[in-house]
Amino acid sequence: MTARRYEFEGQRMTVAEIRAIVPVISRSAVVQHIKAGRTTRQQMLQFDPRAAMRAGGKRGRIIGGRKLYIGQGKS
């Protein structure tokens, strides 16, 4: 079985090869970044999950059987 290759900085690389370039990020995080479209070392290292959550549009939360929207969208 061959390792799956992903597009990273203009080249087709495996997760192990990407981790050699960006060693501070775990294997699973590398795959998540790639799937989210962050395909360069700089994009992966500069990603801020808290900022992404704040900008993430509407998020729903069920309180007392009623769905409440938090953030952008319905109020």
PDB file of N, CA, C and O in Angstrom:
ATOM      1  N   MET A   1       0.845  -1.171   0.000  1.00  0.00           N
ATOM      2  CA  MET A   1       0.000   0.000   0.000  1.00  0.00           C
ATOM      3  C   MET A   1       0.897   1.242   0.000  1.00  0.00           C
ATOM      4  O   MET A   1       1.836   1.339   0.789  1.00  0.00           O
ATOM      5  N   THR A   2       0.601   2.170  -0.876  1.00  0.00           N
ATOM      6  CA  THR A   2       1.411   3.383  -0.950  1.00  0.00           C
ATOM      7  C   THR A   2       0.796   4.480  -0.095  1.00  0.00           C
ATOM      8  O   THR A   2      -0.414   4.517   0.127  1.00  0.00           O
ATOM      9  N   ALA A   3       1.647   5.360   0.373  1.00  0.00           N
ATOM     10  CA  ALA A   3       1.184   6.475   1.205  1.00  0.00           C
ATOM     11  C   ALA A   3       0.451   7.485   0.326  1.00  0.00           C
ATOM     12  O   ALA A   3       0.831   7.721  -0.821  1.00  0.00           O
ATOM     13  N   ARG A   4      -0.578   8.061   0.868  1.00  0.00           N
ATOM     14  CA  ARG A   4      -1.355   9.055   0.134  1.00  0.00           C
ATOM     15  C   ARG A   4      -0.548  10.340  -0.003  1.00  0.00           C
ATOM     16  O   ARG A   4       0.121  10.765   0.940  1.00  0.00           O
ATOM     17  N   ARG A   5      -0.613  10.952  -1.170  1.00  0.00           N
ATOM     18  CA  ARG A   5       0.130  12.185  -1.429  1.00  0.00           C
ATOM     19  C   ARG A   5      -0.834  13.358  -1.497  1.00  0.00           C
ATOM     20  O   ARG A   5      -1.931  13.257  -2.046  1.00  0.00           O
ATOM     21  N   TYR A   6      -0.400  14.467  -0.929  1.00  0.00           N
ATOM     22  CA  TYR A   6      -1.189  15.694  -0.905  1.00  0.00           C
ATOM     23  C   TYR A   6      -0.406  16.806  -1.586  1.00  0.00           C
ATOM     24  O   TYR A   6       0.823  16.769  -1.640  1.00  0.00           O
ATOM     25  N   GLU A   7      -1.126  17.795  -2.105  1.00  0.00           N
ATOM     26  CA  GLU A   7      -0.492  18.966  -2.703  1.00  0.00           C
ATOM     27  C   GLU A   7      -0.019  19.875  -1.571  1.00  0.00           C
ATOM     28  O   GLU A   7      -0.823  20.317  -0.749  1.00  0.00           O
ATOM     29  N   PHE A   8       1.291  20.154  -1.527  1.00  0.00           N
ATOM     30  CA  PHE A   8       1.858  21.002  -0.485  1.00  0.00           C
ATOM     31  C   PHE A   8       2.977  21.829  -1.086  1.00  0.00           C
ATOM     32  O   PHE A   8       3.964  21.284  -1.581  1.00  0.00           O
ATOM     33  N   GLU A   9       2.827  23.137  -1.046  1.00  0.00           N
ATOM     34  CA  GLU A   9       3.798  24.084  -1.593  1.00  0.00           C
ATOM     35  C   GLU A   9       4.188  23.736  -3.028  1.00  0.00           C
ATOM     36  O   GLU A   9       5.363  23.777  -3.395  1.00  0.00           O
ATOM     37  N   GLY A  10       3.183  23.394  -3.827  1.00  0.00           N
ATOM     38  CA  GLY A  10       3.404  23.129  -5.247  1.00  0.00           C
ATOM     39  C   GLY A  10       3.953  21.756  -5.571  1.00  0.00           C
ATOM     40  O   GLY A  10       4.269  21.485  -6.729  1.00  0.00           O
ATOM     41  N   GLN A  11       4.076  20.883  -4.590  1.00  0.00           N
ATOM     42  CA  GLN A  11       4.610  19.538  -4.816  1.00  0.00           C
ATOM     43  C   GLN A  11       3.680  18.505  -4.202  1.00  0.00           C
ATOM     44  O   GLN A  11       2.943  18.800  -3.260  1.00  0.00           O
ATOM     45  N   ARG A  12       3.718  17.293  -4.742  1.00  0.00           N
ATOM     46  CA  ARG A  12       2.954  16.185  -4.176  1.00  0.00           C
ATOM     47  C   ARG A  12       3.820  15.534  -3.108  1.00  0.00           C
ATOM     48  O   ARG A  12       4.906  15.035  -3.403  1.00  0.00           O
ATOM     49  N   MET A  13       3.335  15.538  -1.849  1.00  0.00           N
ATOM     50  CA  MET A  13       4.119  14.998  -0.735  1.00  0.00           C
ATOM     51  C   MET A  13       3.244  14.137   0.158  1.00  0.00           C
ATOM     52  O   MET A  13       2.023  14.288   0.193  1.00  0.00           O
ATOM     53  N   THR A  14       3.892  13.229   0.880  1.00  0.00           N
ATOM     54  CA  THR A  14       3.197  12.433   1.885  1.00  0.00           C
ATOM     55  C   THR A  14       3.147  13.236   3.185  1.00  0.00           C
ATOM     56  O   THR A  14       3.828  14.252   3.321  1.00  0.00           O
ATOM     57  N   VAL A  15       2.342  12.777   4.129  1.00  0.00           N
ATOM     58  CA  VAL A  15       2.245  13.451   5.425  1.00  0.00           C
ATOM     59  C   VAL A  15       3.600  13.425   6.136  1.00  0.00           C
ATOM     60  O   VAL A  15       3.971  14.400   6.789  1.00  0.00           O
ATOM     61  N   ALA A  16       4.334  12.331   6.016  1.00  0.00           N
ATOM     62  CA  ALA A  16       5.656  12.241   6.655  1.00  0.00           C
ATOM     63  C   ALA A  16       6.610  13.283   6.078  1.00  0.00           C
ATOM     64  O   ALA A  16       7.381  13.893   6.820  1.00  0.00           O
ATOM     65  N   GLU A  17       6.567  13.492   4.770  1.00  0.00           N
ATOM     66  CA  GLU A  17       7.423  14.505   4.144  1.00  0.00           C
ATOM     67  C   GLU A  17       7.021  15.910   4.582  1.00  0.00           C
ATOM     68  O   GLU A  17       7.879  16.764   4.807  1.00  0.00           O
ATOM     69  N   ILE A  18       5.718  16.147   4.702  1.00  0.00           N
ATOM     70  CA  ILE A  18       5.233  17.458   5.158  1.00  0.00           C
ATOM     71  C   ILE A  18       5.656  17.685   6.602  1.00  0.00           C
ATOM     72  O   ILE A  18       6.067  18.790   6.959  1.00  0.00           O
ATOM     73  N   ARG A  19       5.561  16.652   7.438  1.00  0.00           N
ATOM     74  CA  ARG A  19       5.971  16.786   8.845  1.00  0.00           C
ATOM     75  C   ARG A  19       7.456  17.050   8.989  1.00  0.00           C
ATOM     76  O   ARG A  19       7.879  17.657   9.973  1.00  0.00           O
ATOM     77  N   ALA A  20       8.259  16.607   8.028  1.00  0.00           N
ATOM     78  CA  ALA A  20       9.691  16.909   8.053  1.00  0.00           C
ATOM     79  C   ALA A  20       9.921  18.407   7.836  1.00  0.00           C
ATOM     80  O   ALA A  20      10.894  18.968   8.342  1.00  0.00           O
ATOM     81  N   ILE A  21       9.028  19.049   7.087  1.00  0.00           N
ATOM     82  CA  ILE A  21       9.126  20.489   6.822  1.00  0.00           C
ATOM     83  C   ILE A  21       8.508  21.285   7.968  1.00  0.00           C
ATOM     84  O   ILE A  21       9.024  22.336   8.348  1.00  0.00           O
ATOM     85  N   VAL A  22       7.390  20.776   8.521  1.00  0.00           N
ATOM     86  CA  VAL A  22       6.660  21.460   9.600  1.00  0.00           C
ATOM     87  C   VAL A  22       6.572  20.501  10.792  1.00  0.00           C
ATOM     88  O   VAL A  22       5.503  19.945  11.044  1.00  0.00           O
ATOM     89  N   PRO A  23       7.666  20.296  11.528  1.00  0.00           N
ATOM     90  CA  PRO A  23       7.675  19.271  12.584  1.00  0.00           C
ATOM     91  C   PRO A  23       6.848  19.611  13.826  1.00  0.00           C
ATOM     92  O   PRO A  23       6.551  18.715  14.615  1.00  0.00           O
ATOM     93  N   VAL A  24       6.474  20.860  14.023  1.00  0.00           N
ATOM     94  CA  VAL A  24       5.732  21.233  15.234  1.00  0.00           C
ATOM     95  C   VAL A  24       4.252  20.879  15.148  1.00  0.00           C
ATOM     96  O   VAL A  24       3.530  21.017  16.135  1.00  0.00           O
ATOM     97  N   ILE A  25       3.793  20.427  13.991  1.00  0.00           N
ATOM     98  CA  ILE A  25       2.378  20.096  13.797  1.00  0.00           C
ATOM     99  C   ILE A  25       2.235  18.578  13.731  1.00  0.00           C
ATOM    100  O   ILE A  25       3.009  17.905  13.050  1.00  0.00           O
ATOM    101  N   SER A  26       1.240  18.042  14.443  1.00  0.00           N
ATOM    102  CA  SER A  26       1.030  16.589  14.482  1.00  0.00           C
ATOM    103  C   SER A  26       0.531  16.069  13.134  1.00  0.00           C
ATOM    104  O   SER A  26       0.099  16.833  12.271  1.00  0.00           O
ATOM    105  N   ARG A  27       0.605  14.754  12.983  1.00  0.00           N
ATOM    106  CA  ARG A  27       0.168  14.122  11.740  1.00  0.00           C
ATOM    107  C   ARG A  27      -1.297  14.418  11.454  1.00  0.00           C
ATOM    108  O   ARG A  27      -1.650  14.788  10.335  1.00  0.00           O
ATOM    109  N   SER A  28      -2.149  14.257  12.458  1.00  0.00           N
ATOM    110  CA  SER A  28      -3.581  14.491  12.248  1.00  0.00           C
ATOM    111  C   SER A  28      -3.864  15.957  11.938  1.00  0.00           C
ATOM    112  O   SER A  28      -4.746  16.262  11.136  1.00  0.00           O
ATOM    113  N   ALA A  29      -3.122  16.865  12.568  1.00  0.00           N
ATOM    114  CA  ALA A  29      -3.310  18.292  12.293  1.00  0.00           C
ATOM    115  C   ALA A  29      -2.879  18.633  10.871  1.00  0.00           C
ATOM    116  O   ALA A  29      -3.504  19.473  10.223  1.00  0.00           O
ATOM    117  N   VAL A  30      -1.822  17.995  10.377  1.00  0.00           N
ATOM    118  CA  VAL A  30      -1.389  18.228   8.991  1.00  0.00           C
ATOM    119  C   VAL A  30      -2.511  17.849   8.032  1.00  0.00           C
ATOM    120  O   VAL A  30      -2.820  18.601   7.108  1.00  0.00           O
ATOM    121  N   VAL A  31      -3.118  16.691   8.248  1.00  0.00           N
ATOM    122  CA  VAL A  31      -4.207  16.236   7.378  1.00  0.00           C
ATOM    123  C   VAL A  31      -5.387  17.205   7.456  1.00  0.00           C
ATOM    124  O   VAL A  31      -5.990  17.521   6.431  1.00  0.00           O
ATOM    125  N   GLN A  32      -5.724  17.679   8.656  1.00  0.00           N
ATOM    126  CA  GLN A  32      -6.824  18.640   8.801  1.00  0.00           C
ATOM    127  C   GLN A  32      -6.524  19.941   8.071  1.00  0.00           C
ATOM    128  O   GLN A  32      -7.405  20.493   7.411  1.00  0.00           O
ATOM    129  N   HIS A  33      -5.303  20.437   8.178  1.00  0.00           N
ATOM    130  CA  HIS A  33      -4.916  21.658   7.474  1.00  0.00           C
ATOM    131  C   HIS A  33      -5.036  21.470   5.962  1.00  0.00           C
ATOM    132  O   HIS A  33      -5.570  22.338   5.271  1.00  0.00           O
ATOM    133  N   ILE A  34      -4.548  20.355   5.452  1.00  0.00           N
ATOM    134  CA  ILE A  34      -4.601  20.082   4.013  1.00  0.00           C
ATOM    135  C   ILE A  34      -6.055  20.039   3.542  1.00  0.00           C
ATOM    136  O   ILE A  34      -6.394  20.636   2.520  1.00  0.00           O
ATOM    137  N   LYS A  35      -6.912  19.336   4.284  1.00  0.00           N
ATOM    138  CA  LYS A  35      -8.322  19.235   3.904  1.00  0.00           C
ATOM    139  C   LYS A  35      -9.018  20.589   3.948  1.00  0.00           C
ATOM    140  O   LYS A  35      -9.971  20.823   3.204  1.00  0.00           O
ATOM    141  N   ALA A  36      -8.546  21.488   4.821  1.00  0.00           N
ATOM    142  CA  ALA A  36      -9.135  22.828   4.932  1.00  0.00           C
ATOM    143  C   ALA A  36      -8.559  23.799   3.901  1.00  0.00           C
ATOM    144  O   ALA A  36      -8.983  24.952   3.829  1.00  0.00           O
ATOM    145  N   GLY A  37      -7.593  23.334   3.105  1.00  0.00           N
ATOM    146  CA  GLY A  37      -7.050  24.184   2.050  1.00  0.00           C
ATOM    147  C   GLY A  37      -5.795  24.952   2.422  1.00  0.00           C
ATOM    148  O   GLY A  37      -5.318  25.775   1.640  1.00  0.00           O
ATOM    149  N   ARG A  38      -5.257  24.697   3.601  1.00  0.00           N
ATOM    150  CA  ARG A  38      -4.009  25.362   3.999  1.00  0.00           C
ATOM    151  C   ARG A  38      -2.853  24.483   3.532  1.00  0.00           C
ATOM    152  O   ARG A  38      -2.495  23.508   4.193  1.00  0.00           O
ATOM    153  N   THR A  39      -2.271  24.841   2.382  1.00  0.00           N
ATOM    154  CA  THR A  39      -1.302  23.964   1.730  1.00  0.00           C
ATOM    155  C   THR A  39       0.108  24.537   1.680  1.00  0.00           C
ATOM    156  O   THR A  39       0.910  24.127   0.841  1.00  0.00           O
ATOM    157  N   THR A  40       0.419  25.472   2.560  1.00  0.00           N
ATOM    158  CA  THR A  40       1.796  25.951   2.660  1.00  0.00           C
ATOM    159  C   THR A  40       2.209  25.954   4.130  1.00  0.00           C
ATOM    160  O   THR A  40       1.369  25.973   5.030  1.00  0.00           O
ATOM    161  N   ARG A  41       3.504  25.935   4.345  1.00  0.00           N
ATOM    162  CA  ARG A  41       4.051  25.951   5.711  1.00  0.00           C
ATOM    163  C   ARG A  41       3.574  27.192   6.459  1.00  0.00           C
ATOM    164  O   ARG A  41       3.179  27.112   7.622  1.00  0.00           O
ATOM    165  N   GLN A  42       3.614  28.336   5.785  1.00  0.00           N
ATOM    166  CA  GLN A  42       3.220  29.594   6.409  1.00  0.00           C
ATOM    167  C   GLN A  42       1.746  29.582   6.823  1.00  0.00           C
ATOM    168  O   GLN A  42       1.408  30.028   7.919  1.00  0.00           O
ATOM    169  N   GLN A  43       0.870  29.076   5.955  1.00  0.00           N
ATOM    170  CA  GLN A  43      -0.557  29.013   6.291  1.00  0.00           C
ATOM    171  C   GLN A  43      -0.802  28.118   7.503  1.00  0.00           C
ATOM    172  O   GLN A  43      -1.621  28.449   8.360  1.00  0.00           O
ATOM    173  N   MET A  44      -0.108  27.001   7.578  1.00  0.00           N
ATOM    174  CA  MET A  44      -0.292  26.085   8.708  1.00  0.00           C
ATOM    175  C   MET A  44       0.188  26.702  10.013  1.00  0.00           C
ATOM    176  O   MET A  44      -0.483  26.590  11.039  1.00  0.00           O
ATOM    177  N   LEU A  45       1.341  27.351   9.978  1.00  0.00           N
ATOM    178  CA  LEU A  45       1.906  27.918  11.204  1.00  0.00           C
ATOM    179  C   LEU A  45       1.161  29.164  11.670  1.00  0.00           C
ATOM    180  O   LEU A  45       1.133  29.448  12.867  1.00  0.00           O
ATOM    181  N   GLN A  46       0.561  29.909  10.751  1.00  0.00           N
ATOM    182  CA  GLN A  46      -0.134  31.140  11.125  1.00  0.00           C
ATOM    183  C   GLN A  46      -1.605  30.924  11.448  1.00  0.00           C
ATOM    184  O   GLN A  46      -2.281  31.865  11.864  1.00  0.00           O
ATOM    185  N   PHE A  47      -2.117  29.714  11.270  1.00  0.00           N
ATOM    186  CA  PHE A  47      -3.525  29.445  11.529  1.00  0.00           C
ATOM    187  C   PHE A  47      -3.842  29.643  13.007  1.00  0.00           C
ATOM    188  O   PHE A  47      -3.159  29.100  13.876  1.00  0.00           O
ATOM    189  N   ASP A  48      -4.880  30.421  13.283  1.00  0.00           N
ATOM    190  CA  ASP A  48      -5.322  30.689  14.650  1.00  0.00           C
ATOM    191  C   ASP A  48      -6.733  30.122  14.817  1.00  0.00           C
ATOM    192  O   ASP A  48      -7.683  30.721  14.312  1.00  0.00           O
ATOM    193  N   PRO A  49      -6.906  28.993  15.503  1.00  0.00           N
ATOM    194  CA  PRO A  49      -8.229  28.387  15.617  1.00  0.00           C
ATOM    195  C   PRO A  49      -9.245  29.273  16.330  1.00  0.00           C
ATOM    196  O   PRO A  49     -10.434  29.222  16.014  1.00  0.00           O
ATOM    197  N   ARG A  50      -8.798  30.079  17.283  1.00  0.00           N
ATOM    198  CA  ARG A  50      -9.737  30.967  17.981  1.00  0.00           C
ATOM    199  C   ARG A  50     -10.287  32.028  17.036  1.00  0.00           C
ATOM    200  O   ARG A  50     -11.482  32.323  17.061  1.00  0.00           O
ATOM    201  N   ALA A  51      -9.428  32.600  16.208  1.00  0.00           N
ATOM    202  CA  ALA A  51      -9.879  33.600  15.240  1.00  0.00           C
ATOM    203  C   ALA A  51     -10.821  32.962  14.219  1.00  0.00           C
ATOM    204  O   ALA A  51     -11.800  33.582  13.802  1.00  0.00           O
ATOM    205  N   ALA A  52     -10.528  31.737  13.822  1.00  0.00           N
ATOM    206  CA  ALA A  52     -11.390  31.041  12.872  1.00  0.00           C
ATOM    207  C   ALA A  52     -12.767  30.789  13.476  1.00  0.00           C
ATOM    208  O   ALA A  52     -13.777  30.895  12.780  1.00  0.00           O
ATOM    209  N   MET A  53     -12.817  30.457  14.763  1.00  0.00           N
ATOM    210  CA  MET A  53     -14.106  30.238  15.420  1.00  0.00           C
ATOM    211  C   MET A  53     -14.901  31.532  15.510  1.00  0.00           C
ATOM    212  O   MET A  53     -16.116  31.534  15.315  1.00  0.00           O
ATOM    213  N   ARG A  54     -14.211  32.641  15.807  1.00  0.00           N
ATOM    214  CA  ARG A  54     -14.914  33.926  15.893  1.00  0.00           C
ATOM    215  C   ARG A  54     -15.487  34.339  14.548  1.00  0.00           C
ATOM    216  O   ARG A  54     -16.558  34.944  14.496  1.00  0.00           O
ATOM    217  N   ALA A  55     -14.801  34.026  13.466  1.00  0.00           N
ATOM    218  CA  ALA A  55     -15.242  34.415  12.131  1.00  0.00           C
ATOM    219  C   ALA A  55     -16.118  33.349  11.484  1.00  0.00           C
ATOM    220  O   ALA A  55     -16.486  33.479  10.317  1.00  0.00           O
ATOM    221  N   GLY A  56     -16.449  32.315  12.211  1.00  0.00           N
ATOM    222  CA  GLY A  56     -17.064  31.125  11.639  1.00  0.00           C
ATOM    223  C   GLY A  56     -18.528  31.176  11.289  1.00  0.00           C
ATOM    224  O   GLY A  56     -19.117  30.116  11.074  1.00  0.00           O
ATOM    225  N   GLY A  57     -19.154  32.320  11.217  1.00  0.00           N
ATOM    226  CA  GLY A  57     -20.566  32.336  10.865  1.00  0.00           C
ATOM    227  C   GLY A  57     -21.433  31.884  12.015  1.00  0.00           C
ATOM    228  O   GLY A  57     -21.036  31.975  13.176  1.00  0.00           O
ATOM    229  N   LYS A  58     -22.622  31.395  11.693  1.00  0.00           N
ATOM    230  CA  LYS A  58     -23.531  31.036  12.774  1.00  0.00           C
ATOM    231  C   LYS A  58     -23.226  29.653  13.325  1.00  0.00           C
ATOM    232  O   LYS A  58     -22.932  28.713  12.587  1.00  0.00           O
ATOM    233  N   ARG A  59     -23.304  29.563  14.612  1.00  0.00           N
ATOM    234  CA  ARG A  59     -23.138  28.291  15.306  1.00  0.00           C
ATOM    235  C   ARG A  59     -24.365  28.114  16.190  1.00  0.00           C
ATOM    236  O   ARG A  59     -24.772  29.042  16.889  1.00  0.00           O
ATOM    237  N   GLY A  60     -24.928  26.970  16.159  1.00  0.00           N
ATOM    238  CA  GLY A  60     -26.133  26.752  16.943  1.00  0.00           C
ATOM    239  C   GLY A  60     -25.861  26.067  18.256  1.00  0.00           C
ATOM    240  O   GLY A  60     -24.922  25.281  18.385  1.00  0.00           O
ATOM    241  N   ARG A  61     -26.688  26.374  19.226  1.00  0.00           N
ATOM    242  CA  ARG A  61     -26.576  25.726  20.523  1.00  0.00           C
ATOM    243  C   ARG A  61     -27.998  25.455  20.995  1.00  0.00           C
ATOM    244  O   ARG A  61     -28.854  26.336  20.923  1.00  0.00           O
ATOM    245  N   ILE A  62     -28.251  24.264  21.470  1.00  0.00           N
ATOM    246  CA  ILE A  62     -29.595  23.925  21.928  1.00  0.00           C
ATOM    247  C   ILE A  62     -29.666  24.149  23.431  1.00  0.00           C
ATOM    248  O   ILE A  62     -28.933  23.532  24.205  1.00  0.00           O
ATOM    249  N   ILE A  63     -30.566  25.045  23.828  1.00  0.00           N
ATOM    250  CA  ILE A  63     -30.777  25.344  25.242  1.00  0.00           C
ATOM    251  C   ILE A  63     -32.270  25.183  25.517  1.00  0.00           C
ATOM    252  O   ILE A  63     -33.098  25.855  24.902  1.00  0.00           O
ATOM    253  N   GLY A  64     -32.595  24.312  26.419  1.00  0.00           N
ATOM    254  CA  GLY A  64     -34.000  24.104  26.773  1.00  0.00           C
ATOM    255  C   GLY A  64     -34.845  23.643  25.601  1.00  0.00           C
ATOM    256  O   GLY A  64     -36.010  24.025  25.497  1.00  0.00           O
ATOM    257  N   GLY A  65     -34.286  22.832  24.720  1.00  0.00           N
ATOM    258  CA  GLY A  65     -35.041  22.313  23.589  1.00  0.00           C
ATOM    259  C   GLY A  65     -35.198  23.294  22.444  1.00  0.00           C
ATOM    260  O   GLY A  65     -35.846  22.974  21.448  1.00  0.00           O
ATOM    261  N   ARG A  66     -34.621  24.480  22.559  1.00  0.00           N
ATOM    262  CA  ARG A  66     -34.748  25.506  21.522  1.00  0.00           C
ATOM    263  C   ARG A  66     -33.373  25.792  20.935  1.00  0.00           C
ATOM    264  O   ARG A  66     -32.403  25.957  21.675  1.00  0.00           O
ATOM    265  N   LYS A  67     -33.283  25.853  19.614  1.00  0.00           N
ATOM    266  CA  LYS A  67     -31.992  26.106  18.983  1.00  0.00           C
ATOM    267  C   LYS A  67     -31.740  27.606  18.950  1.00  0.00           C
ATOM    268  O   LYS A  67     -32.538  28.372  18.409  1.00  0.00           O
ATOM    269  N   LEU A  68     -30.617  28.017  19.539  1.00  0.00           N
ATOM    270  CA  LEU A  68     -30.223  29.420  19.542  1.00  0.00           C
ATOM    271  C   LEU A  68     -29.007  29.571  18.647  1.00  0.00           C
ATOM    272  O   LEU A  68     -28.101  28.738  18.674  1.00  0.00           O
ATOM    273  N   TYR A  69     -28.987  30.623  17.861  1.00  0.00           N
ATOM    274  CA  TYR A  69     -27.856  30.873  16.978  1.00  0.00           C
ATOM    275  C   TYR A  69     -26.937  31.891  17.612  1.00  0.00           C
ATOM    276  O   TYR A  69     -27.385  32.902  18.154  1.00  0.00           O
ATOM    277  N   ILE A  70     -25.652  31.618  17.540  1.00  0.00           N
ATOM    278  CA  ILE A  70     -24.644  32.487  18.143  1.00  0.00           C
ATOM    279  C   ILE A  70     -23.732  32.965  17.021  1.00  0.00           C
ATOM    280  O   ILE A  70     -23.337  32.170  16.168  1.00  0.00           O
ATOM    281  N   GLY A  71     -23.399  34.223  17.009  1.00  0.00           N
ATOM    282  CA  GLY A  71     -22.525  34.756  15.960  1.00  0.00           C
ATOM    283  C   GLY A  71     -23.343  35.384  14.861  1.00  0.00           C
ATOM    284  O   GLY A  71     -24.403  35.955  15.119  1.00  0.00           O
ATOM    285  N   GLN A  72     -22.866  35.288  13.641  1.00  0.00           N
ATOM    286  CA  GLN A  72     -23.555  35.891  12.513  1.00  0.00           C
ATOM    287  C   GLN A  72     -24.777  35.070  12.158  1.00  0.00           C
ATOM    288  O   GLN A  72     -24.873  33.899  12.528  1.00  0.00           O
ATOM    289  N   GLY A  73     -25.698  35.667  11.454  1.00  0.00           N
ATOM    290  CA  GLY A  73     -26.873  34.930  11.007  1.00  0.00           C
ATOM    291  C   GLY A  73     -28.087  35.286  11.833  1.00  0.00           C
ATOM    292  O   GLY A  73     -28.245  36.431  12.255  1.00  0.00           O
ATOM    293  N   LYS A  74     -28.949  34.306  12.066  1.00  0.00           N
ATOM    294  CA  LYS A  74     -30.190  34.541  12.806  1.00  0.00           C
ATOM    295  C   LYS A  74     -29.899  34.988  14.228  1.00  0.00           C
ATOM    296  O   LYS A  74     -28.890  34.602  14.818  1.00  0.00           O
ATOM    297  N   SER A  75     -30.778  35.792  14.764  1.00  0.00           N
ATOM    298  CA  SER A  75     -30.621  36.204  16.165  1.00  0.00           C
ATOM    299  C   SER A  75     -31.865  35.878  16.951  1.00  0.00           C
ATOM    300  O   SER A  75     -31.926  36.149  18.151  1.00  0.00           O
TER     301      SER A  75
END
